[in-house]
Amino acid sequence: MNRRKFAGTIATAGILPQVAAAADPAPRDVTRILARYVVNAKYEDLPAPVRKEATRTLLNWAGCAIGGSRHETLDIAIAALTPFAGPGQATVLGRKEKLNVMHAALMNGISSHIFDYDDTHLRTIIHPGGPVASAILAYAEYKPVSGRDFLNALVLGTEVECRIGNAVYPTHYDIGWHITGTTGVFGAAAAVGKLLGLNEQQMVWAIGLAATQPVGLKEMFGTMTKSFHPGRAAQNGLTSAFLAARNFTSSNQAIEAKEGWANAVSTARNYAEITDNLSKTYEISINTYKPFACGIVIHPTLDACIQLRNENKLTANQIDRVELRVNRLVEILTGKKTPQTGLEGKFSVYHAAAAAIVKGAAGEKQFSDALVRDPEIIALRDRITTIVDPAISAEKVRVTITLKDGRKLEKSIENAIGSTKNPMTDKMLEAKFSDLADGVMPAAQARKVMDLCWGVEKLTGAAEIAKASAA
C-alpha cells in the first residue's frame, strides 16, 4: 500500500509537520473533484488492507462510544435534549434510549470522544471515526444499509475529512480550531451522502453545506464541550446530506473560493492534498488507535513511565523527582499542572505521568475525577518537571526518574505503543473494547458487538451493530 508522501517530522505514532502547508493557487474545481470521487467510488475498488483497517476503526469507535455512554457528560446531554429529540429511530450505544437519527448521531459522537480514547489520524490529529461512524450508523437504523456499503461510506468519509485536514494543517489547528469538529462535518456529510445516493451536483452541495457549519474550538479542551465537537459534526453532516438530497443549494466552490472554508479558517492551504492521488492512497490506512485515554502527545511519556515502573517495581514513595524531556507540543497541549477534573487530567502530562507510575496503566479509569484528586497522585505530580527540548521530536520522550536513594532510571521512547510503527494489534483492540464495555454490558454482549464489527462486510444490515450495542 503506497502512502501519501509529505513534508514534516514524524510525530507521535504519525506525522506532525513543523511548517505550515504551503499556499497554493486554488483551482476552481476542488470541491467538485472531491464530490465526483465520492459519488463514483465503489466498495469493490477498496484494497483488502484498507477494508481491514476500516473494521479496526469501526471496532475502536464502537468500544469508545460504549465506554463513554455512562459518563456524566452524556447523562446531561440526553437529559437536556431528549424532550426535543423526536421519535426513537436510532440507538444510543451502551444505553437503553433511542432518539431520532440526528440526536442519536450527536450523542454517539459525544460518547465516543469523552475519554479522548478514540482513533487518531496523526498527520492532522483528527479523530476521524467519531463524526463519520456516528452519522452513518444512526442513518443505517433509519434506512437499510448493507455492511459493504457501510464500510465503503466509512472509508470515504474518513478520506474526505482527513484530506481536507491535510490541506490546512497545522495553521488551521494552530489558530485555535479543533480540527476533528471542523473537518469531521465534511466526512459525515460525504459518507451519508454516499449512502443516500447523491449525484455529483448534490454531493457538491452537501460539501458546501458542511463547509458553512464548522464547529470546535481548542479553548474547550478539558471540558465537556470538547466531546460535543465530533457529535455536532456528525449531526451537521447528516443535515448537510439530507438537505442536499432535496436539492438545497450551496456554493459550488465552498472549499476553495476566496471567501470559502479553507481561506476563512486557515492562514495557509495546499489544495493538492485534497485532489491528488484520489483512489490511489487512503488516509484510513494510516489511522491509529490509542492505548492510553488522553491527549496523543502524552503517549510516549506514558509508555516510558509504565515501562520504568514495571521493570523496577517502583512505588511513588521511592521517587524523589521525575524529569520529562519532551517536544514543545507536550507543554502547549498538555501543560495543565493542577487539573481539577478527570477531563482536565487528560490534558496534563503531570497527572498522566504520575497516574501511570502509581497505577501502571493509563486507561479511562486513571483519568477519573477521584484519581485526579488523589493525594498520592498529587504528591508525585508535584515532583514532576518538564524540559522542552528542541532535539526531541513529537513521537519521542526521554524520562529520568531520580530515586530517593540517589539512583537514576532512564527510558527513551522512539515509537510509542499505538504508533504507526508500533501499532496496537487486533487482540489489543479487543482487550481495550472489553475494558471499556466492562460495567456497561455483559461480556457475552460485548463479544457479540466485536464480532459484528469484525464481520461488518458480511452483514445484510449494518444496523445490527447498533441494536446489539443497546444496554
C-alpha positions, 0 to 999 in steps of 0.5 A, a space after each residue: 500500500 503506497 502512502 501519501 508522501 509529505 513534508 514534516 517530522 514524524 510525530 507521535 505514532 504519525 506525522 506532525 509537520 513543523 511548517 505550515 502547508 504551503 499556499 497554493 493557487 486554488 483551482 476552481 474545481 476542488 470541491 467538485 473533484 472531491 464530490 465526483 470521487 465520492 459519488 463514483 467510488 465503489 466498495 469493490 475498488 477498496 484494497 483488502 488492507 484498507 477494508 481491514 483497517 476500516 473494521 479496526 476503526 469501526 471496532 475502536 469507535 464502537 468500544 469508545 462510544 460504549 465506554 463513554 455512554 455512562 459518563 456524566 457528560 452524556 447523562 446531561 446531554 440526553 437529559 437536556 435534549 431528549 424532550 426535543 429529540 423526536 421519535 426513537 429511530 436510532 440507538 444510543 450505544 451502551 444505553 437503553 434510549 433511542 432518539 431520532 437519527 440526528 440526536 442519536 448521531 450527536 450523542 454517539 459522537 459525544 460518547 465516543 470522544 469523552 475519554 479522548 480514547 478514540 482513533 487518531 489520524 496523526 498527520 492532522 490529529 483528527 479523530 476521524 471515526 467519531 463524526 463519520 461512524 456516528 452519522 452513518 450508523 444512526 442513518 443505517 437504523 433509519 434506512 437499510 444499509 448493507 455492511 459493504 456499503 457501510 464500510 465503503 461510506 466509512 472509508 470515504 468519509 474518513 478520506 474526505 475529512 482527513 484530506 481536507 485536514 491535510 490541506 490546512 494543517 497545522 495553521 488551521 489547528 494552530 489558530 485555535 480550531 479543533 480540527 476533528 469538529 471542523 473537518 469531521 462535518 465534511 466526512 459525515 456529510 460525504 459518507 451519508 451522502 454516499 449512502 443516500 445516493 447523491 449525484 455529483 451536483 448534490 454531493 457538491 452541495 452537501 460539501 458546501 453545506 458542511 463547509 458553512 457549519 464548522 464547529 470546535 474550538 481548542 479553548 474547550 479542551 478539558 471540558 465537556 464541550 470538547 466531546 460535543 465537537 465530533 457529535 455536532 459534526 456528525 449531526 451537521 453532516 447528516 443535515 448537510 446530506 439530507 438537505 442536499 438530497 432535496 436539492 438545497 443549494 450551496 456554493 459550488 466552490 465552498 472549499 476553495 473560493 476566496 471567501 470559502 472554508 479553507 481561506 476563512 479558517 486557515 492562514 495557509 492551504 495546499 489544495 493538492 492534498 485534497 485532489 491528488 492521488 484520489 483512489 490511489 492512497 487512503 488516509 484510513 490506512 494510516 489511522 491509529 488507535 490509542 492505548 492510553 485515554 488522553 491527549 496523543 502527545 502524552 503517549 510516549 511519556 506514558 509508555 516510558 513511565 509504565 515501562 520504568 515502573 514495571 521493570 523496577 517495581 517502583 512505588 511513588 514513595 521511592 521517587 524523589 523527582 521525575 524529569 520529562 524531556 519532551 517536544 514543545 507540543 507536550 507543554 502547549 497541549 498538555 501543560 495543565 499542572 493542577 487539573 481539577 477534573 478527570 477531563 482536565 487530567 487528560 490534558 496534563 502530562 503531570 497527572 498522566 505521568 504520575 497516574 501511570 507510575 502509581 497505577 501502571 496503566 493509563 486507561 479511562 479509569 486513571 483519568 477519573 475525577 477521584 484519581 485526579 484528586 488523589 493525594 498520592 497522585 498529587 504528591 508525585 505530580 508535584 515532583 514532576 518537571 518538564 524540559 522542552 527540548 528542541 532535539 526531541 521530536 513529537 513521537 519521542 520522550 526521554 524520562 529520568 526518574 531520580 530515586 530517593 536513594 540517589 539512583 537514576 532510571 532512564 527510558 527513551 521512547 522512539 515509537 510509542 505503543 499505538 504508533 504507526 510503527 508500533 501499532 496496537 494489534 487486533 487482540 489489543 483492540 479487543 482487550 481495550 473494547 472489553 475494558 471499556 464495555 466492562 460495567 456497561 454490558 455483559 461480556 457475552 454482549 460485548 463479544 457479540 458487538 466485536 464480532 459484528 464489527 469484525 464481520 461488518 462486510 458480511 452483514 445484510 444490515 449494518 444496523 445490527 451493530 447498533 441494536 446489539 450495542 443497546 444496554 
